[in-house]
Amino acid sequence: MFFILPFRTSIRPRRTPYVNYGLIILNFVIFAASMTYVVIPQTGERVLVLRSWAQIMKLTPVHPEVWQFVTYAFLHGNYMHIIGNMFFLYVFGRNVNDKLGNIGYLSFYLAGAVFSGLGHSLLSSTPVIGASGAVAAVTGAYLVLYPKTLITVFYWFFYIIDTADFLALYFIALKLILWDNVIERGMADVAYDAHLWGYATGMLSMLAMLALGLLRSDTFDLWAMLKHRYRRYRYQSVVAKGYDPFNAMGKKKVKAREVKKKDFSSDKAEHINGLRRDVSKRVSEKNISAAANTYLELIKLDAEYIPNRQNLLDIANQLASENYHTEAAAAYEKFISNYESYEYLEQVQLMLGLIYARYLDKNDQAVQHLETALKKLSDVSQVKMCKEELEKLKK
């Protein structure tokens, strides 16, 4: 006997996922309204069936009505059917709802139902009901958006009952998609093709939105992982052809052009404004090192200067990479103070905590920032790093 059930993820939504909760409630309400018990005369057995008015809401692939591509996803055949679907929607839907927003998530969920219904209709003539296809789309979206998070599963293997953690990328791709819907297609009344179309809809739509910039990408989603792999491949290909990245200029020497500095002492305000413009210009040119140097010069004259959010974060990261630890810490502190609503603030707090702990010997400040970051971190490696650093500090 082997049973496995995912029941928790390592990331929590930052905002209440109202639409996800509303969809779960609506599904249960429709289930209660659309189902009734009938008694089979021959055996006297009571069987749960759809009421007559709900029959037209099923998706009938032979002669489908347009509305059926949505309504079928709100019908369920029995208690296990709806409980299973809604449980998976609760586990994976909350964070997708948080990422897409309420309107975007509702639109995506309904689109998942439509496309999984279309997939089923193309490959089968059997009527179908259930939210499985839409839930599969949500789960596929979770795989793309949060591939490095942990999924905690409950398993029962003969006499062994325990829990275990798996990376979302592998658990969803290998267990939920490949094993459950490709290898083990053993149940006659399960619309496996609808599930697969749902997963494909969720994954491809999220990848497209990330690639087109319609959805903010970060360093931990699947699109960022694919881009990173591609850059590594390109780099290795170039190096294999004889390119030396540490001697790219060869023997050619470039003489630096001397620039005569202007005297701004007579007009300090103009000088400060010029430095501010220079910081923005250098960042826009992707010359972050020059921007960081200009920033350090600028704050000596104007300590209250606050670049825009992305510029300040880029500069702080550059200072940290160049081992200007004191200056980097000050820039990160300024960022945290002025941009509290930043979506990935916990990563900034993690970086600041590590700098305080490892380079500036400010253990109290380090613990404060690391503990704050740990509450919201979702990446497995970052959580591990944060915990290990806290353990060192508290010994």
VENDAQUI-V654517 format. One line per field, one symbol per residue. ss: DSSP state (@ for helix, = for strand, . for the rest). A space follows every 50 residues. Layout:
# VENDAQUI-V654517
ss=???
This chain:
# VENDAQUI-V654517
ss=.========........@@@@@@@@@@@@@@@@@=====......===== .@@@@@@.=.@@@....@@@@@@@....@@@@@@@@@@@@@@@@@@@@@@ .@@@@@@@@@@@@@@@@@@@@@@....=...@@@@@@@@@@@@@@....= =======..========@@@@@@@@@@@@@@@@........@@@@@@@@@ @@@@@@@@@@@..........@@@@@@@@@@@@@@@@@@@.......... .................@@@@@@@@@@@@@@@@@...@@@@@@@@@@@@@ @.......@@@@@@@@@@@@@...@@@@@@@@@@@@@@......@@@@@@ @@@@@@@@....@@@@@@@@@@@@.....@@@@@@@@@@@@@@..
